[in-house]
Amino acid sequence: DDAPAGDAPDEAPDGDAVILGFSQGGYMSLAVATAYPDRVQKAISMGGGLPEPLWPQDVPAEGPEIVILHGTADTVVPIGPTLSAAEHLRGLGWDLELHTYEGVGHTISAEMRAELYAELSE
């Protein structure tokens, strides 16, 4: 692909992609959704986050739905920075759902998996 680094290729889906990931994949799903909001319908992050340097400063007119699933006992990707990112995005007006799971570490619990399946079937 000849697209410059940081640019979405012209062939990328236009607003109908659903992206998701766990851990680093969760970070990537949020990063892509906030960087290219016109290309994503929904982003689901499980046990991931969005580093502050990547936080958007505004909300697009037609942004994606963002769903974050995160365990409160995650020591690999602590929930604190994820909560801060969610608060920032909500404060800007992004469509965001945050689901926390008490006592769940860096894993996809049965409850998280059930929520994931529910989100994907909408």
N, C-alpha and C positions, 0 to 999 in steps of 0.2 A: 504494500500500500504506500502511495506517495504522499499521504496526508501528513502535514507537519505535526510534530509532537504537540499534544495539547489540543488539537483540532479534531472534531468528530468527522469521520468520513461522510461524504454526501449520501452514501448508500445506507446509512444507519436508519433504523425505523423512525418514523415521525410520530411520536406521541403514543404509540401503542405497545411499547415494550414493558414487560414486567421483569424487574431484576431483583435478585435476592442473593444473600450469602450469609455464611456463618464466619465469625471472627474476622480475619482479614477480608474475606468476601463481603462481610457486612459493611466494613469500612468502604470498600469499593462501591457497593451499591448506593450508599449515601453520597459518596463523592461524585459519582456519575449523575445521580438524580439532581443534585444541587448545581452541578456545573452545566448540565444539558437538560434542563427541565422540560423543554419542548419535545424531547425525544423519549420521555419515560412517562408511562401511565401510573405505575406504582413501583415503589422500592421497599423491600423488606430486609431489615438488618437484624440478624440474630447474633447477640454477643459481640457486636461491633460498635462502631462509633463514627464520629466525624471530627478530625483534628481541627482545633481552632483556626489555624491558618487557612483552612478550606471553607470556613463558614461563609455563606453568602451574606451580602449586605442588604438585599432586598428580596421581595417575593415576586415571582413572575405572575402575569395575569392568569395563565393557565398552567399552574405547576402540578407536579405529580402528587399522588397520595403517598405519604411516607409512614411506614409502620416499623416500630422498633420493639424487639422482644429481647429482654435482657435479665439475667439472673442477678439477684442482689448480693450473692456470695461469690461472684466472679472475681478471682484474684489475678487472672491472666489479662483480662480487659476489665478493669474496675468500672463499676457503674457510674461513679461520680462524673467523670468527663462526658459520658454519654447523656446523663441527665442535663448537664450544662448545655450541650449541643442541642438537645431537644427543646430546652427552655428558650434558647436563642432563636431557633427556627419558628417555634410557636409565637414568640414575640414579634417576629416579622410578618406573621400571618400564614405560614406554610400549613398545609393540611397534614397534620401529624397525629398519629396514635402512638402512645407509649404504653407498653405492657411490661410490668416488672414481675418477677417470679421470686418470691421470698425463699431464701435458703438455697437457691439454685446457683451452681458454679458455672464454669466455662464449658457448657454442654448444651445440647438441645434436649430438654426434658419432654416427657410425654405431653404435658400441658402446653408447652411451647409448640410442639409438633401439631397438636390439635388446632391451635390458633393459626399456625402457618397454613394448614389445609383449609381452614375456614376462609382465610384471606385470599387464597388462590382460587377458591370456588366462587367468589363474588363476581 
